[in-house]
Amino acid sequence: MSFSTIFTIVIAAIILRALWLRLKASGTKTDSFKQLPLKDQLSVLKECLLNNPTERNLQNLKKFGEENGFSFDVETYRPFMSKQLEISKKKDALVEDNELFTEEARWFDAIQPMEFAEAEEAKKSGDTAGYIENSLEGIARLYSDEAIRSALEKLIPDYKKAESLLNDYNILVEQREQSGADEESLEKLRKLRNKWDEDLLNISEE
């Protein structure tokens, strides 16, 4: 796994990631999956496809979209699957892996977390606290630097802490770009990112 990939794993996905491991063996027809809220189902299906780019996981995401009225074209993900297979056969393909993950992150973020729709509904009804909470939960499920920065910038007028979160995230990106790819460096980045994620979901009342 590349350092960009590790850097992008969010703390909110830890529980989903554990569920993904079970789903890998049992599939999405289990009660444990069906009982999840739709927003969690979508996040799990995206995680499944990212971590295990198989035809089954692609079709599971496609079926979810069709059954719930989402208009996203999962077929456009196929080139990424082919590229992943190609890279997996190479040695020392870290640069290619990072470039591919960056492109994949943008693809997944184009399928917006459902929390953002909930945030907009809350804002329309005058529920600022609900708008902030849902926005932060949505940000925690984004993958790309661009999407995370954009979402934080949008939140700043209604949530003062979003500005410091954005500044801290930019510092993390700089540290990532300057980091080595050895195990110790990757572990350091992971801990720093987890700390940022904890701060992200620790909602300030100021």
ChimeraX attribute file (.defattr): number of C-alpha atoms within 10 A of each C-alpha:
attribute: neighborCount
match mode: 1-to-1
recipient: residues
	/A:1	9
	/A:2	17
	/A:3	22
	/A:4	23
	/A:5	15
	/A:6	14
	/A:7	21
	/A:8	21
	/A:9	20
	/A:10	20
	/A:11	19
	/A:12	17
	/A:13	17
	/A:14	11
	/A:15	10
	/A:16	18
	/A:17	19
	/A:18	11
	/A:19	15
	/A:20	24
	/A:21	13
	/A:22	15
	/A:23	18
	/A:24	13
	/A:25	8
	/A:26	11
	/A:27	14
	/A:28	18
	/A:29	10
	/A:30	11
	/A:31	8
	/A:32	11
	/A:33	20
	/A:34	12
	/A:35	10
	/A:36	12
	/A:37	9
	/A:38	14
	/A:39	14
	/A:40	19
	/A:41	18
	/A:42	20
	/A:43	21
	/A:44	24
	/A:45	23
	/A:46	23
	/A:47	20
	/A:48	24
	/A:49	21
	/A:50	18
	/A:51	14
	/A:52	15
	/A:53	19
	/A:54	14
	/A:55	11
	/A:56	13
	/A:57	21
	/A:58	21
	/A:59	15
	/A:60	21
	/A:61	21
	/A:62	18
	/A:63	13
	/A:64	15
	/A:65	17
	/A:66	12
	/A:67	8
	/A:68	9
	/A:69	8
	/A:70	12
	/A:71	10
	/A:72	13
	/A:73	11
	/A:74	17
	/A:75	10
	/A:76	10
	/A:77	15
	/A:78	14
	/A:79	10
	/A:80	17
	/A:81	19
	/A:82	11
	/A:83	13
	/A:84	16
	/A:85	12
	/A:86	10
	/A:87	16
	/A:88	11
	/A:89	9
	/A:90	10
	/A:91	7
	/A:92	10
	/A:93	12
	/A:94	16
	/A:95	10
	/A:96	15
	/A:97	19
	/A:98	16
	/A:99	13
	/A:100	15
	/A:101	21
	/A:102	17
	/A:103	12
	/A:104	18
	/A:105	20
	/A:106	16
	/A:107	17
	/A:108	21
	/A:109	18
	/A:110	12
	/A:111	18
	/A:112	18
	/A:113	23
	/A:114	18
	/A:115	21
	/A:116	20
	/A:117	15
	/A:118	17
	/A:119	22
	/A:120	18
	/A:121	15
	/A:122	18
	/A:123	16
	/A:124	10
	/A:125	10
	/A:126	11
	/A:127	13
	/A:128	16
	/A:129	16
	/A:130	17
	/A:131	24
	/A:132	23
	/A:133	18
	/A:134	22
	/A:135	23
	/A:136	24
	/A:137	18
	/A:138	22
	/A:139	25
	/A:140	22
	/A:141	25
	/A:142	24
	/A:143	23
	/A:144	19
	/A:145	15
	/A:146	12
	/A:147	17
	/A:148	19
	/A:149	19
	/A:150	12
	/A:151	18
	/A:152	22
	/A:153	15
	/A:154	13
	/A:155	18
	/A:156	16
	/A:157	11
	/A:158	13
	/A:159	19
	/A:160	13
	/A:161	18
	/A:162	23
	/A:163	17
	/A:164	13
	/A:165	19
	/A:166	19
	/A:167	12
	/A:168	13
	/A:169	20
	/A:170	14
	/A:171	12
	/A:172	17
	/A:173	16
	/A:174	11
	/A:175	13
	/A:176	21
	/A:177	11
	/A:178	9
	/A:179	14
	/A:180	13
	/A:181	14
	/A:182	10
	/A:183	10
	/A:184	10
	/A:185	13
	/A:186	20
	/A:187	15
	/A:188	14
	/A:189	23
	/A:190	21
	/A:191	12
	/A:192	15
	/A:193	22
	/A:194	18
	/A:195	12
	/A:196	18
	/A:197	20
	/A:198	14
	/A:199	13
	/A:200	21
	/A:201	15
	/A:202	11
	/A:203	15
	/A:204	12
	/A:205	8
	/A:206	6
